[in-house]
Each structure stands twice: as C-alpha cells, then as structure tokens.
C-alpha cells in the first residue's frame, strides 16, 4: 500500500515538474525564466535514481537492510555517500558567494566545517561501528538505561527537523531561482521524492542517490573551475593579483578578519561547526552501513578527502568569479557592476557556470544543486525515521519485542509523516531567515548529541542520570540561546534588544551539557549507577575489538 502511494506521488511530482513554470524569487531577487536545460537534466537524474530505488526495494527485506543497507557498503562508497550527505546546495552556492564577497575569510569558515572530520576519524569512527547497530542511540544506551534512548532520539529529531526546514526552505527558494518554478511546487517535489527514496528503497537507495549526487557535484564544480582557471593560465599568483586589483577589499581580500569581527562569536561558530558535525545524526548513521571498523575509518578518510578537495574547488571558483562574473555587466541588474547581481548574491556559482560553459553547463549545475538537496533531505528523513521507529517505538515502547516487518512499516510511516511535515513547514517558513535554523541544528548537535556520545564512549563514570541531565540541558540551553539571540529575538520576534548577546550557542551550551553530565554522574551513588560503571569494561573491549558487533548481513 505504501509503495503504491509513494509511486503515485512520484508520478504526480513528475507532472508537476514538467508542467510548472512561474515567477521566481520576489523582492530583491529578479524573476528568472524557466530553465529547460536544468529541468531536462534534473528529470534525467530523477529517472536514474528512481530506477535505483526500484532495484533497492528488492534488496530491502530486514531492518538492517532498511537502516544500514545490510552493512555491505564499502569504505570508498560510504566515503562518497558521506560527502554527498554533507555537501549541501548551501556549500556550493553560499560558500562560493562568500568567497566572492569576503575572500580569505570564507576559507577560514570552510576550515571550521572541515575540522569536524579529524575528530570523527580519530575519536569516533571505530567505536561508532563497533558499538552501534542502527543509530547512535545504540551507543549511548549500550550500558545505560533505555530512557537514554528517548533523550537521544528527541535531540536527534530536533536536529533533523530544523535542518530539514532549512533545507526545504532553501530548496524552494533555490528552485524558484534556478528553474523558474513556483516555490510551493518546488517544496512539494522535493518532499515527495524524498519520501519515495526512503520509504521504497531505504538506506540502499539513499546511499546511491548520495553517491551519484557527490560524483555529479565534484565533477560539475571541478569542470567549472578548470574552464575558469584556464583563462588565467592555471596560475594562482596571476589570479590573486588580478582579483585583488579589482575587488573592493583590495589587498585585504586575502587577509582574515572581515567576516566575524567579534572573537567570541567566531569561536562559538567554530566550535558549533566542528563538534556539530560529529553530532549530526544523519552523518553518524552512515557509519553503520559498512561491514567493520576498518571500513568505517576508511570511509571517514575518503569523505575528508572529497570534502576537503571540494572546499578548495569552491574557494578557487569564488576567486575566479570575482573576475569573470564581477567584471561582466551581463550578470548585474541594469548592467551596473557596482549594483546587485541578477538573482541575488547566491547566484555567483551559477553565473560563473554560464560564463565559462553557457546555458548547458548552467543547466547541469542547477540540476546538480537540486539533486544535492534531494540527497541531503533523504539522509535527514532516514535519520529521523530511525529515531522514531528504532529508538522510540521498537526499543522504548515495544522494549525490543517487535518484528523487522513491524519496525520497517513504522519507519516508512514515520518517513511519510516527516515528509508531509517538511512540506508544510517549508511552506510556512518561506519568508523566514533560515540561518538561525541551521545554527540551531549544529548547536543542538554540538551541545546535546556530541557530549553524551563522546562521554558514553570514553568516560567510565557516565551514568544514566548524568546522561539525561547532560543531554536535556544541552538541547534546552542551545535552543534558548538561539531563541534569545538577535537572529530570532530581534529579527524574527521584533523585540528591541536580544537577551543573549551572541548569535552562536555552542561555546555556552556545550560546557553546560558537559558540566551537568559530569556533576550528576559523579554524585550518583545508586546501585544502578554502580552496575553501569562496572559495565564499562565490557563496552571497552567491544569498542576496541568489535567482538560481538553486528557484521554485514549479506
């Protein structure tokens, strides 16, 4: 029944993409014509991934297949999939635009994102694979009371929902801009395709969508860079000299300090991006798709390589765009290079693609941007569905006494519910500034998920009481700090002054989570706490050796 429903929704989405053509972004954004190159290329991508989803449906028989693709993904494949899950459309468009306007500061911003990967590689990857099965809640509850699962699942859902809203709103605005489609049509198409990929194909389909999207994004970005960089003889010195000569910042273009003048905000942002990456449920979930800890380590290494390479590509694309886009009146409203870019600041990468490759390359990169959103929201939906079905329903409500068939059914229902919720919230939040939602997602991940997860793996003294206090205090403080910041309290709720002076919560919420976890664990002398501390030795052996860990199902 669910498969028939999602198939019907997919066909409806196809007809919506083919038939819809409307005004793009309003206000400051100039209306864009319907981009048929992009629509045709996107339909090719969707057709290909629908075929993969149909193939994946025949391989999804158990919960292991649905959540982790049976644990049979190789390290290289998983590295590509993680990179596909991590590199969003905001990475391509937003960071290129930031380099275009801010120069070297954008590179520092990218390094904060990248710094989370060594933490995952050296501290977490091996233990994640050896201790977990489907979600990171399996690790936090390994020797603690099942009530920890509820806390971990709820914090995961907060991260997933806010990240999902940000992606959906970004998708709607982006598709309006690039394809000339109506905002609501774009939101509906993304939501429906997400539901189809996850409910029908599970992790197998989601993984291959992410792999294909990562390959397309890496290829498209590299091609644009090569075509643009070749015009400067592939000389970085020549490119930098010419860029500094024409940019409004002059020689300070390659100097740090213009983006975040406040060091406290800069430090808090860096901590949030660094440790938030290590607490994102849809990223952590990918470590259970490989067969063993060695493949988990390899997948992080490959993902780090792909992400690091792409960040360098984006940075150079931004510098090339300063000259090829910033000096070309064709890409500015009214032909004035000192005015606004056509389509807004985030269109820098698309204008560069047009400048070096014409409408065909522009259409390809626009289709890749749409595919990027689909891959990210599919991973988010699967992470949310696993938190609901595996952690809350199967382990807390049913206490482990439910069949694979029942759990997969609940997962699919949860995915459809999350998809409908994402569509509704995406439409409701159309005019909302999504920056605070992304900040909240990373802030909650850094303050709630990461402290409890890392302490459960490394600290013998962590107890259920400490984990609950640490997790709930991290979630609550991160949400409140963002709510009371200027981003929400002033800009959204229109109060006179913010109650919290900074816009990033991690620097303040993370210590609260760690301190609460330590204090309430250290002061816990109950018999249950004593047993939980004694159980750490067994957990340590399992974490180091993988003895008893679930292997690949096929």
N, C-alpha and C positions, 0 to 999 in steps of 0.2 A: 504493500500500500504506500509506504513512504517513498520507495523507489519510483513508483508511478507518479506520485505527487511531485517529486523533485524533477522528474523528466518533463512533466507538463509545464512546470515553472520555468525550466530551462528553455523550452521551445518559445514560451511567452517572452522570455528575456531576449532571445534571438530576434523575434519580430519587433520588439521594442527598439533594439539597437539599429536594425535595418531601416525602420520607418521614421524614427525620431530625428528631428533636426530643429533646433530652436536657438534662441538667443543665449549668449554666453554670460560671463560674469557682468553684473550691473555696477553702477557707480564708477569707481576709479578704473575698472577693468573694461577695456574696449571689447565690444562684441566680436567674436571670431566666426568666420564662415565654417560651414560643415567641412571637416577634413576627411574626404573619402579615402585618401591613401591610408590614413590611420585606421579608419573603420574597417576597411578590407583586410588590412594586416592583422588587426585585432580579431576579426572573425576567423581568420586562418589559425591564429593561436588558440582561440576557444575551441574550434573544431578539433584540433590536435589534442588538446588537453581533455576534451570530452571523450575522445577515443581511449586515452589513457585511463580515465575514470571508469569507463565500461570494462576495460581489461582488469583494473584494480578491484572492481566489485566481485569478480570471480575468485580473487585471492583473499578476500576479507571474510574469514569464517569464524574467527575467535576474537576475544578481546585483545590478545597480543597482536593479531593482525591489524585490528582497527586502531589501536593506540600507538603501536610501535612498529608497524609493518613487519611483524613477526621477528623483529630483531635482526633481520637479514640484510640491512643496508650496509655497504662497505664504508670505510673511513673517508675515502675520497668522495663518494656520492653524498655522504652525510655532511661533509665539509662544504660542498657546493650548496646543499639544501639549507644549511645553517646560514650561509652567506646570503642566499635568496630570501630567507626568513628575516634577516637583519637589515638588508639594504632596501629601504623603502623608497617610494617616489620622492619623499622629502629629502632623502640622501642625494638623489640625482639633481633635483630641481633646486631645493633650498640651499644646499651647500655650494653648488656652482654659483648661485646668485650671491651668496655671502662672500665668496672669493672675489667675484666681480666687483662688489662694492667695498669690501673690507680688506682684501688682500691676505696677508700672512695670518691675521687673527683667525680667519676661517680654518686655517691648517691646525692651529692650536686647538680649536673647537673639535676638529676631527680626531685629534690625538686623544682627547678626553673620551670620546666614544671608543676608540681603539684600545685604550688602556685596560678595559674590562676583560679582554681576551686572555692576556697572560695570567690574570687571576683565575679564570676558569681553567686554563690549561694546567697550571702548576698546583693549584689548591683543590680543584673540584672535579675535574672530568673523570678521573679514575674512580673516585669514591662515589660519584653520582651513578656511574654504570654498575658498580659492584653492589651498592646498597639499594638502589631503586628498581622499580619494575615498570610502572606506567607514568607516575607523576612524582614531583619532588616531595610531595606529602608522604610518600612511602618511606623516604629517608628520615624526615623529622619524626615520624611515628614508629620508627624501627624498634626503639626500646622504650618509647614513651606511650602514654595513654592515648587511645583513639580520639579523644577530644581535641588533640593537637591537629588532627586531620581537618576538623571543621574550621579551625582558625586558619590553617594554611590554605584551605580551599577558598574561604571567604576573601582572604587577602589576594589570592590569585585571581578571583573573579573581579575584584575591584580594579586590579591592574588591567585585566583583559577588557573589561567594559570601557574604561576610559581610553585605553589605547585603541580599542575598536571604534569608539566615537570619533577620535581624532583621525583615524584612517578613513572612515566613511565620509566625514565632512570634507577632508582633504580630497578624497576621491571625487565627490560630487563637484567641488569647485574646479578640480583639475580637468575632469572630463568635459564639463561645461566649456572650459577654456580651450582644450586641445581638439575636441571632437565637434564642438558646436551643438551638443545635446543639452536637453533640459536637465537641470540639477536633479529633480526627483526621479527622472528616468535613469540617470547615472547611478544614483543611490540604489534603486531597485535592481538594476542589472548586476551590480557588484554583490549585493546581498543574496540574490538568487543563485548566482554562480558559486558563491562561497558555500551555500547550503548544499548544492549539488555535489561539489568536490568532496566535502567532508562526509555527508550522510551516505553517499553511494560508494565512494572509494576509500574513505578513511585515511589513515596515515600513508598508505601506499600512493594513492592519487595525490595527496597533498605534497608528499616528498618530491614526486616527479614534476608537479607544477612548479615547485620551488627551484628544482634543478634547472628546468628549461628556462624559467624566468631569469635565474642567475646567469646562465650562459648568454642569453639574449642581452641582458643589461651590460655584462662585461664586454661582449662583442660590440654592441652599439656605442657605448661610451668610448671604448678604445678606438673604434673606427673614426668617430667624430674628432677625437684628439689627434690621431695620426694625420687626418686630412687638414686639420687646422694648424698643427705644429709644423707640418711640412712647409708651410708658407714662410716660416722663419728659419729654414734650413736645419730644423731639429736642434737649434742652439738655444739652450736655456738662458745664456747670457744675453743674447740678442733679444729674446722675448722679454726678459725682465727690464732691460734698458728701455725698450720701446714702450712697454706698459707703464713704467714709472714716468716716462716723459709726457704721456697723455692723460694719466689718471689724476683726479682732483687731489688725492693724497700725496702725489709726488713721490719723493724718495721714502717717505714713511709708509708707503704701500707694503713694503716688506719688513716693517718693524711692528712688534707687538704692542698692544695696549689700548687700541681704539675701540674695541668691541665691548669689553667689560672693564670699566674704569674702577669699579668697586671690588677690591680683592676678596672680600667676604663672599659676595655673590659668585665671583669667579671660582673660588674654592668649593663652594657648595654645589655649583653646577658640575664641576669636575668630579666631585665625589658621587653625585647622583648618577651621572652618565657612566662612571666607571663601575660602581658597585650595583647600580640598577641593572646593567647588562647581565651581571652574574645572578640576578634575581628575577629575570623575566621568565614567566612560566612557559611561554611558547618556545623559548630558546633552550631552557633546561630540559624540556620534554624530548628534544631531539637526541639527547644522549642515551636514551633507552631504545633507540631504533637500531643501534649497532650490536654486533654479536658479543663483544667483550671490551674490557677496559683499554686494551691496546688500540682497538679501533676507535674508541672514544677519544683517546689522546690524539690520534692521527686526524680525526675529524676536526678537532679544535685547531690543530696546526694548519690544516688545509684552509679552514674558514678564515683564520687570521691572515693567511697569505692572500686569499681572494679579496677580503675586506680592505686590507692594507693597500693592495695594488689599486683597488677601485678608488680609494680615498686620494691617492696620488694622481690618478687619472682625472678625477673631479677638480682637484686643485689646479692642475695644468689647464684643464678646459676653461676654468674661470679666468685664468690669466690670458689665454688666447682670446676669450670673448671680449676682454677689455679693448682689444684692438679690432677684431673682426666684427663685433656687434656694437660696441660702444662708440665706434667712429663711423658707423654706417647709418645715415639718416632714414634708410628704408625701415628700420626696426623701431623708430621712435614716433610717437604721436605728433602729427604736424610736421614731421621731418626735422624736428629740432633735437639735436643730440644732447642738449642740456635739459631736455624735458623728460617725460615719463616714457618708459618702454611700452610698446604695444603689448597688451595682455598682462601688464604688471611685471614687477621685478622678478618673479619666479620663472618667467619665460626665457631667461638668459640661455639656458641649455638648449631649448627648442629653437631659438633664433640662431644659435651657433650651428646647430644641425642643418638648418636651412641655408645658412651662409656657405657652408662647406660642401653640402650634398644635395641641395634643392629640396623640392617637395617630397621626393621619395624617401630621403633619409629623415626628414622631419616627420613624415608619417610613420616610419619604422620606430623612431624613438618615442613618439607619442603612444604607439601601441605597446611598446615595452613598458612605458610608465604605467599604463592601465594594467598590464599583466603583473607588474610589480605589486600594485595594490591588491590584486586578487590573491597572490601568493602569501602576502603578509596577513590579510584578514582570514585566509583559510587556516593558517597556523594558529592564529589567535582563537578562532572558533573551536578548533580541536582541543586546544589547551583549556578553554572554558568548559567545553562539554565533558572533558575528562575529570575536571574538578567537581562538576555536578554529579556525573554518573558513577565514576570510580571512587572518589573520596567520600562524597556525602551520601549518595544512595547505596552503593554496594558495601562500603566499609562501615559507615556510621549508622545508617538507617537499617540495612539488612544484616549488618555485622558479619559480612563476608559470605553469607549464605544465599547467594543468588547465582544463577547460571550465566554463562557467557552470552547466551542469546538474549536474556533479560537485560543485561548491562549494556550490550550494544544497542538494543532498542531504546533504552533510556538515553544513551549518548546521542542517538540520532534525533530523538525528540528534543533534547537539550540544544542540539545544534540548530534545529529549525527555530526553536524559541529564541536563541541568541541572534540568529539571522533576522528574524522579524523585529526583535528589539533594536538591533543595529540599524535597520532601515528606518524605523520610527524615530529613534534618537538622532540619526543622521539628518533627517528632515527637520526635526525640531531645533537642532543646534546649528542650522545652516548659517546663521549670522554670527555665531559665537566665535571668539578668538580661540583657536584650538591649542595655542601654545601652552596654556595653563593645564590642559588635559594631558598633554604629553609629559609636562613637568610632574604632574601628579602621578602618572603611571610609573615613571622612573623613580620618583620619590618614594612611592609606596613599595616598589620592588626593592629599592635600596634599604629602606627603613624597616620593612616588615619581613619580607622573604629572606633577604640575604643574612641578617644577623642570626635568625633562628636556624637557618640552614647550615651556616658555617659553624655555629656553636654545637649543633647536634652532631656534626661530623668530627669535630676536633676536641670538644671540651667534655671531659668525663662528668663534670659536676652539673651539667644541664639537667633539670627535672621538668616534669610536665607543668608544674606551677610557674616555673621561670619562663618556659617556652610560651605559655599562654599570655603571661604578662608582657613579655618582650614583643611578641607578635602583635597583640592588640594595641599596645601602647605605640608601636611603630606605625601601624595603619592609622590610628586616630590622630597622632601628632602630625604625620605627613599631610593628611587631609586638611586638618585645621590650619597648619602653617600656610598651605596654598590658598585655602579659603580666605584667610585674613591678610593675604599679601595684596599688593597693588593690582596684580593681574586679575583678581576676582573681586576683592572687597571694594575697590575703587572703579576699575574699568568695566566690570560686569554689574555689580550691585549698586554702583554710583554713590558710594559713601564719600565723605570728604577726605578722609585720610586712612591709610592702611593701619591695621592693628599690629601687623608683623612687618618689619621694615625691609625684608628681603624677599625676592621672588622665588628662590630655590630652597626647598625644605631639607635636603639630605644632611647638610652639616649639623643641623639641630635635631632632626628626628632620629637619625642613626644612633647617636650617643644615648638618647632616651631609651631606644629599644635594647641596646647592649647593656646599659646600666640596670634596667628593670629585669632583664633576663638573668643577670648575674646576682643581683640582690635577692630576688625572690627564689632563685635556685639555691644560693648559699645558705639562706635562712630556712630552707625546707628540710626538716628532720623527720618527716613522716616515714613509715615503713615502705610506702610505695616509692618514695624518693631514694631510699637505700637500695632497693632492688634495681631501680633504673640506673644508678651509678655502677652497680655491680655488673649490669648487662653490657656496659661499655666495652669490656674486654672482648666479648663475643662479637660485637659490632666492629671493633678494631680489626680483628682477624679477617672478618668478611670483607671489610673495606680494603685491606691490603692484598688479600689473595684472590678475592672473588669466589671463594669456596662457598657453594650454596646459592650463588646468584643465578638468576634465570638466564639461559642461553637463547640462541636463536631457535625459533620454533620450526623453521624449515629454511 
